[in-house]
Amino acid sequence: MSSFPLRILTPEGPVIDAEVEILVVPAYNGSLGVMAGHAPMIAAVVIGPGKVVSNGTTTWYVFGEGTLEVRGPDVILLVDFAEKTANYEAAKEQTAQAQA
């Protein structure tokens, strides 16, 4: 599977700076997925669960509000926070806590 460079940045500093195969983030009308070769875009990100697939391994996160930029091969996710979770269910629970 093809990969692309992903940088996830928060006010506290970088969370990820690596080659990945898939990024899924929460957007206003559902989830937004990015794979290698995606068309250029800028999108708003909302608080919610998301995932990063790298080397065939899926890592779940809770992302804060922010912006996703896909430009050429580079993808940059600027968010208020990005907390790693054990799985999708844990990400949903942490999302509910962050929204409360």
Number of C-alpha atoms within 10 A of each C-alpha: 9 10 17 21 15 21 17 19 19 17 9 9 9 12 15 17 12 12 17 23 20 21 21 17 25 21 20 11 8 10 14 16 14 17 18 18 14 15 11 12 11 13 15 17 23 21 23 24 28 24 22 20 17 16 11 11 9 14 16 21 26 25 29 23 17 18 16 21 15 18 14 13 15 16 25 18 24 22 20 15 20 25 13 17 19 10 14 16 12 16 22 17 14 20 18 13 9 13 9 6
